């Protein structure tokens, strides 16, 4: 049987010398001394899995963590930024209308 050093084994049971079964969906896969097919199965069929131990998992920061600190923007700068964005949108819209 396999040495089972990869973290992928916490999601699979080895059911025979050349077969494994997913603990999440009971799908059977061929096993030939490599865990690549098992890893691919997890990535494709179980997108929420993680091979990292729970103690090492890091939550993805929320967008609000980058925008929560309000920066001061004086009225002149705000108007300049608004004008530039408006010009960019108008220019892009005009070029897509011609196509």
C-alpha positions in Angstrom: 0.0 0.0 0.0 1.0 3.7 -0.3 3.1 5.6 2.1 0.5 8.4 2.3 2.7 11.4 2.9 0.5 13.8 0.8 -2.3 15.7 2.5 -4.6 14.6 -0.3 -4.9 11.2 1.5 -7.2 12.8 4.1 -9.9 12.9 1.4 -9.2 9.4 0.0 -9.2 5.8 1.1 -7.1 3.2 -0.7 -9.5 0.4 -1.6 -7.1 -1.8 -3.6 -3.5 -1.9 -4.8 -4.4 0.4 -7.7 -7.7 2.0 -6.6 -8.8 4.8 -4.3 -12.2 6.2 -3.3 -13.0 9.8 -2.5 -14.4 10.2 1.0 -16.5 13.2 -0.1 -18.4 11.6 -3.1 -17.4 7.9 -3.1 -16.0 8.2 -6.6 -13.4 5.6 -7.4 -10.2 6.5 -9.1 -7.2 4.6 -10.5 -4.1 5.0 -8.3 -0.6 4.3 -9.7 1.8 5.5 -7.0 0.9 9.2 -7.7 -1.6 11.5 -6.1 -2.0 13.8 -9.1 -5.4 12.3 -10.2 -6.7 12.6 -6.7 -5.6 16.2 -6.5 -7.2 17.0 -9.9 -10.4 15.3 -8.8 -10.5 17.5 -5.6 -9.8 20.7 -7.6 -12.5 19.9 -10.3 -15.2 18.3 -8.2 -14.8 19.7 -4.7 -13.7 23.3 -5.2 -14.0 24.2 -1.5 -11.5 21.7 -0.2 -8.1 22.7 1.3 -5.0 20.7 1.7 -3.6 23.0 4.3 -4.2 22.0 7.9 -7.0 24.1 9.5 -4.5 25.8 11.8 -2.5 27.1 8.8 -5.5 28.3 6.7 -5.7 32.0 6.1 -9.0 33.6 5.3 -8.9 35.8 2.2 -9.2 39.4 3.2 -12.5 41.1 2.5 -12.5 44.0 0.1 -13.7 46.2 2.9 -10.4 45.7 4.7 -8.8 47.7 1.9 -11.4 50.4 1.7 -12.4 50.9 5.4 -9.7 53.5 6.1 -11.2 56.6 4.5 -8.7 58.8 2.8 -9.3 62.5 2.5 -10.1 63.7 -1.0 -10.4 67.4 -1.4 -13.2 68.6 -3.7 -10.8 69.7 -6.5 -9.2 66.3 -6.6 -12.6 64.5 -6.5 -13.8 66.6 -9.5 -10.6 65.8 -11.5 -10.9 62.1 -10.8 -14.6 62.1 -11.8 -13.8 64.0 -15.0 -11.0 61.5 -15.9 -13.2 58.5 -15.2 -16.1 60.0 -17.2 -13.8 60.7 -20.1 -12.4 57.1 -20.0 -15.9 55.6 -20.0 -17.1 57.9 -22.8 -14.1 57.2 -24.9 -14.5 53.4 -24.5 -18.2 53.6 -25.2 -17.7 55.6 -28.4 -15.1 53.1 -29.7 -17.4 50.1 -29.0 -20.3 51.7 -30.7 -18.4 52.0 -33.9 -17.7 48.3 -34.1 
